Amino acid sequence: MTPQTDLIELARKFRLADIASRRFPQSRMLEWIRPLLIHGQFNAAPIASSAEGRAIHLYTYGTGTTKILLWSQMHGDESTATMALIDLLNLVTFTPDHPVVKTIHSHLTLFIVPMLNPDGAERFQRRTAQQIDMNRDALRLATPEALILKNLRDTHQPDFAFNLHDQEPRSTVGQSKEIAAIALLAPAVDEPNSETPTQQRARLVAARIAQAIEPLVPGHITRYDDTFEPRAFGDNIQKWGTSTILIESGGWRDDPEKMHLRTTNVVALLSAFLSIAQGDYLQANPALYESLPRNGKNLFDIIVRGATFKAGFFVPPLVIDIGINIDAKIDSIGRVVPTATIVDLGDLSMFGALREFDGTGIRFDSTEIELEKTLPEQDLIELLGRKRRN
């Protein structure tokens, strides 16, 4: 195996500089990839269309006998791995003689769909234009996007598959307050989670990934929920005989655009490809995967600690913590507005936050702070600053 530092250096060096935001439509993605095609290191073809008629593109790289299928952004607002796949195409384009790239090219054939749900990406929403979660459409295949993925799996019969997603960025490492940066999973094939050779291979590859990315996100790797979902693609592709690894990109402090996790994804994929190409994954220690802590839910975006709150005229004040989450809302003229929602009040000592404010000596009443109250993030920050000054 190539030292992890070499993979990290490669991933950082060939990160496409034009990508600065995780919000982009398919047209922008194609603009980034188009200049790479002239170098002839990989092939591109539109394979079918989305519900709204956008062509869905397949990129093929390598000449090896071991086949790997990768797809990202089946949920239109989950774009971290899409950015990573573009970086990967950039990397193989400009380093064809690098030992890592030569090994991947000669031993593997990669089938890459960087944006499976372009209609959802256009709106930066989870679901398709038909309002279907296509990751619950693996059996009925009612959406054209789901049918495309099923046909790719059946046509190419890949040995391995990588199902690339973004998870809730407020997920934690078990019940700790630590943010879960990357969650891995070898999906179940049935309700009792029977172990099959297909799934066992996936677990070993996941163990290699965990080992490779640990220097980038030390102590922040988890195992995703392995409850069997009979309608999901990961579970079914595993069941259909392709060893499938789920990679979920979570959150990282001071990185709302997920640029660090984008690089982490590139390292995860490069390490997996090398391990598969060299057969090294067969010697992996499965405990590196099986001992990963499960995802938890112990995080807010913001916590105000120890503020005084008076809920009404006839009740005494008390000291509370305030849990706040920030989500992006689209205003009437299409602008993205970060919006704060007050999610919980009370003792939040068991929870962590991406940002914490000391509320000691600050007093709020119910006209300023109440459950489910929503306001622009900037208004919240100004309110906290005003309270401190007073």
Summary of the structure (lengths in Angstrom):
residues: 390
radius of gyration: 22.4
end to end distance: 59.1
largest distance: 75.6
contacts: 1341
relative contact order: 0.13
helix: 34%
strand: 26%
